Amino acid sequence: GMAGLIVGHPFDTTKVQLQTQHGSSSYKGTWDAVMSINKQGWSKGFFRGMGFPLVSYGVVNSVFFGVYGQTLKFFKGADHERGVTYTEVFLAGSMGGLVQISVACPVDLVKVVLQSQIPKGAVRFKGPVQTIRSILKHRGILGMYHGTSSMVYRDAPTFGVYTVSYEFIFNQMTQRRIGDQHGVVASLVSGGMTGVITWVLAIPWDNVKSLIQADPSQTCFKSNWDCVKYIYEHRGVRGFFTGLGVCCLRAFPVNAVTFLVYSQLLRLLNSQSVSYQ
């Protein structure tokens, strides 16, 4: 999972740069952003802001998949052999997406602040520690949750789509016996396709979230709606889909690996629990 995060971070940095640069500093396109970031070097450019997400990646995923699994158990009730409906999978995924925001929002905030300050003239913070200290000093603990509402709009419904898409594609592949007997190919393909599908739906609110979180002083936008109006007035409808291309390139490998690890670990744990009985 962490390997996927490392590989995907340069794509994520490019996405955030495209979303948060505006006015005279706006990029002409994706390649213009890539070349600009490349001038800063790897550590201060493409991998800027990766430290905090890297150390907290496991926690965020554990919260999501933990809540998702427990919610599915709740729906099953005493009948552990009963299958779950796609509606229940959607609700469980949405619940997991909602709860994980409690951990993911501070992580995303610090990451976006650092990623949006890549041009040398824009750098205010050297790293995550300095960023966190500044936010806590000026905004308190609530300042670490700047952008929470836009994350709720982005994550609550799309994580439901995330889990339903995976289960549907995986089931279709296994029923048609596409791939290997252990489900590795099905997990990789289903996870990758799920990541792309989800980000196509999530990208409008992700643009809003990035612009809001890139302004930790909270002086540019009064609300989500204020940010939505800004994007529409200055970039049009296409502005809500800024960064979608690089986002999809990142989404396929990262989510393919994430779901493969999750499904194979679940399979291993289930086989061990059966052998102990």
N, C-alpha and C positions, 0 to 999 in steps of 0.2 A: 504493500500500500504506500509506504513512504517512497519507494522507488518510483512509483507512478506520480507521486506529488512532485518529486524532484524533476522528473522528465516534463511534467505538465506546467511547472511554474513559469518558465519563459513565455509560454502561450498566454498564461493568465496575466502576467505583467504587461504584455502587449495589449491585451483586451482592456485592462484598467487604464492604460495610457490613452488609448483611443477614446475611451468613454469620458475621461476626466479633463482632458486638455480642451480648452475652448478659447474663443477670441482669436487674437493674433498668433497664439501658440498652437492652434489646431493643426493636426496632421492632414496631409493630402490623401493619405490612404494607409493601408496596413504596412506596406513595404517602407513607406516614409517613417512610420513609427518604429519599425524594426531597426532601420539604419540609425535612427536617433538614439535608441536605447543601446545599440551596439557600441556607440561612441563612448559610453560611460563604463565599458568593461563588463565582465560577467558578474562579479560580486555586487557592484554598485548599479548594475543595469538589469539584466534579465533575472537575476536571482535576488534582487533587492526585496526585502520584506518576507523572505521565505522562512527565517529562523523560528518565529513564533508559531506559524501554522505547522511547521515540521514537528515541533515538540508536543503540540496539542492535537495533532491529526488523529491519533489513536483514541483520544478521549471523545472527540466530536463523533467519530464513527461508532464508538462503543455506545454512546448515549442514544444515537439514532437507531442502530440495529437492536439495542437492548429494549427500548420502548416499543419498537415495531414488533419484536418477538413476543413481548409480554401482552401487548394489545391483542395480537392474534390468539394467544392462549385464553385471554378473557372472552373473546368471541366464541371460542370452542366450548368453554365451560367445562363441565365434567366429562363430556364426550371427547376424549383426546384423539379418537380415531376419525372424528368428523373432519371433512375437508372444509376449506374456507371459500367464501364467494369472492369474486373480484371487488364487490362493493366493500367487503370487510377488509380486503387487502388495501384498498384505496384509503379507507378510514384509518387503518393502522399506520400506513405510510405517512399520512397527513399528520397524525398525532406524533410520530417520531420526528418528522420535520419541524413541527412546532416546538417540541421540547428541546431539540438540539440547538435551537437558536440561543438558548440561555448560555451555552458554551461557545457557540460559533460566532455570535455577534461581536464580542470583544476581540476575538482572533481576527475576524474579517476586517474590523475597524482599523486595527493596527497595521494589518497587511496593506489595505487600500491606501492609508495615509502615506506609508513609506513608498509604495509603488507609484503613487501619483506625483511624488516629488523627485523624480529621476533627473530632469535637467538640473545642472549644477546651480543655476540661479534660484531654483525652486526648493532646494534642500533646506529643511528646517530641523529635521531630526536625523541623527546618525544611525539609530537603530531602534529596536522595539522597546528596550528599557527606557530610553530617553522619551520616546513617544508616550508610553504608559504614564511615566512620571508627570509629564506636561498635562496630559488629559485629566489625571487625578487631581493635580494641583488647581487647575482652572475650572474643572467641571464636576469634580467629585466622582464617586463610583458610578453614578448614573450616566456620566459622560462616556463611560466605556460601552454603554448600550445605545449610543447615537446611531440611528439608522435601523433600530429594531423593527419599527412598524413596516418599513419597506421590505425587510427580510421576511416578516410574517406574510405579507402579500406575495412575495416571491416563493417562499419555501413551503408553506402549509399546503397549498393545492398541488404544487409541482412534485413534492415528495410522494404524494399519493399516486400521481401519474407515473412517477419513477418506479415504484414498487409494482404497480399493476402492469406496466409495460414489460418489466423484466419477467414477471410470472407468466404473462401471456406468450411472449416470444419464446421463453424457455420451454414452456409446455408444448407449444406447437412444434418446436425442433425435436424434443424428446419423443413425442407421439409419432413423428415421422421418421424417427431413428436417424436424425441428422447429427453426425459427430460421433464421439466415442462413448463407450458404456459408462464411464465415470462422470459424464456430463461436463467435461472440461471445455470442449469446443462450444457447447451450448451456452455455458456460463459466460465465456469470453465474448461471444457474438451478441448474446442477449444483453449483457452488461454494457457493451460498447454502444449498441443501438439505442438502449435505454437512455444512456447519457446524452446522446445527440438529440433524441426526441424531447427530453426534459428541458434541455437548454434552449431549444427553439421556443418553448413556451415561457421559460423563465427570463429570457434576455431583456424584455422590456422593463420589468421591475428591477433587474440587475443593473441596468443603466441608471435608473433613479437612485438606487442604493449606493452605487459607486460615487455619483456626484455628491450625494448628501454626506457620505462618510469621508470623502476627500476634503471636506470642509469641517474639521473637528472644532473650529471656533464657533460654528453654527451661525455664521453671519450672512451667508449667501442665500439660503433657502429657509423660509419660515415653516414649510410643511412639505409633505410628499406632493400634494397637488401643485404647490408653487414650483416644484422641480419638474413635474410633468409638463406644466405650461411652458417652462423655460425650454425644455427639450423640443417641444412641438414648434414653438415660435422660432427657434434658432436652427433647428435641424430637420424639422418636418417629421413625418411618420417614420421615415428611414432612420431617424436618429434614435428611435427606441430599439433598433436592431444593430446598433453599432457594436462591433466586436464579435458578432455571431460567427463569422468564418473561423477565426482563430480559436474561439470558444469550442466549436464543434471538433476541431482538430485535436484539442486537448481532451475533450470529453470522452471520446471513444476509447483511447488506451487507458486513461485513469479509471474510468468506471468499469471497463472490462476486467482489469486487475482487481478492483475493489470487490466486485461481485464474485469473481472466481475464488478469492481468498475466503470470503464469507460463506459461500456455498460448500466449499470443500472442508472448511473447519466444522461447519454444522453437520456435514455428513460424517466426519471423523468422530465427533462427540456423540452423535446418535448411535454409531456402531459400537462405541465403547460402552455406552449406557446399557445397550442390549446385552453385551457380553458379561457385564457385571451382575445382571439379574439372575 
